[in-house]
Amino acid sequence: MYSNQHIWRVWAKKAHRWGVGVWAATFLEALGPLAVLGAQAVYLVQPFISSIFPSDHLSALTEILEQPDQTKAFVTLLQEEARQ
């Protein structure tokens, strides 16, 4: 399946705990093709935020934003977490 699903699960649980899981899923779905621009923005600021966020989490985020199949899988995970 996807190599970063363990990271996705952490994010989904945190998003649910913070009450933003459904909002995040809706936002990702609405981004559509513009998500690639979000990935480029992450690449751009990565040197500045790498001390705050682990590099594997940043890589996972860029993969979600660049690959529509991963975006859909993560949105599904967020929606499932919200239903629990």
C-alpha positions as CSV (number, residue, x, y, z in Angstrom):
1,M,0.0,0.0,0.0
2,Y,1.4,3.4,0.9
3,S,4.7,3.7,2.8
4,N,3.7,6.6,5.0
5,Q,0.4,5.3,6.3
6,H,1.8,5.2,9.9
7,I,2.4,8.9,9.7
8,W,-1.0,9.5,8.2
9,R,-2.6,7.7,11.1
10,V,-0.9,10.0,13.6
11,W,-2.1,13.0,11.6
12,A,-5.6,11.7,11.4
13,K,-5.8,11.1,15.1
14,K,-4.4,14.6,15.9
15,A,-6.8,16.2,13.4
16,H,-9.7,14.4,15.0
17,R,-8.6,15.3,18.5
18,W,-8.3,18.9,17.5
19,G,-11.7,18.8,15.7
20,V,-10.4,19.7,12.3
21,G,-10.4,16.2,10.6
22,V,-13.5,16.8,8.5
23,W,-12.4,20.3,7.6
24,A,-8.9,19.0,6.5
25,A,-10.5,16.3,4.4
26,T,-12.8,18.8,2.7
27,F,-9.9,21.2,2.1
28,L,-7.8,18.5,0.5
29,E,-10.6,17.4,-1.7
30,A,-11.3,21.0,-2.8
31,L,-7.7,21.7,-3.6
32,G,-7.7,19.2,-6.5
33,P,-5.0,20.0,-9.0
34,L,-3.8,23.0,-6.9
35,A,-2.5,20.6,-4.3
36,V,0.7,20.3,-6.3
37,L,1.3,24.0,-5.6
38,G,1.0,23.3,-1.9
39,A,3.7,20.6,-2.3
40,Q,5.9,23.1,-4.0
41,A,5.3,25.5,-1.1
42,V,6.3,22.8,1.4
43,Y,9.5,22.2,-0.6
44,L,10.2,26.0,-0.5
45,V,9.9,26.4,3.2
46,Q,11.3,23.0,4.2
47,P,14.8,24.4,5.1
48,F,13.1,26.8,7.5
49,I,10.7,24.4,9.2
50,S,12.8,21.2,9.2
51,S,13.8,21.9,12.8
52,I,10.1,21.9,13.8
53,F,8.8,19.0,11.7
54,P,10.5,15.7,11.1
55,S,11.7,15.3,7.5
56,D,9.8,12.1,7.0
57,H,6.6,13.9,7.9
58,L,7.4,16.7,5.4
59,S,8.1,14.1,2.7
60,A,4.8,12.3,3.5
61,L,3.0,15.7,3.2
62,T,4.5,16.5,-0.2
63,E,3.6,13.0,-1.4
64,I,0.0,13.4,-0.4
65,L,-0.1,16.8,-2.1
66,E,1.6,15.6,-5.3
67,Q,-0.1,12.3,-5.9
68,P,-3.9,12.3,-6.2
69,D,-4.2,8.6,-5.3
70,Q,-2.5,9.3,-2.0
71,T,-4.6,12.4,-1.5
72,K,-7.8,10.3,-1.8
73,A,-6.4,7.6,0.5
74,F,-5.6,10.2,3.2
75,V,-8.9,11.9,2.8
76,T,-10.6,8.5,3.3
77,L,-8.5,7.9,6.4
78,L,-9.5,11.4,7.8
79,Q,-13.2,10.7,7.1
80,E,-13.0,7.2,8.8
81,E,-11.3,8.8,11.9
82,A,-14.1,11.3,12.1
83,R,-16.7,8.6,12.0
84,Q,-15.2,6.8,15.0
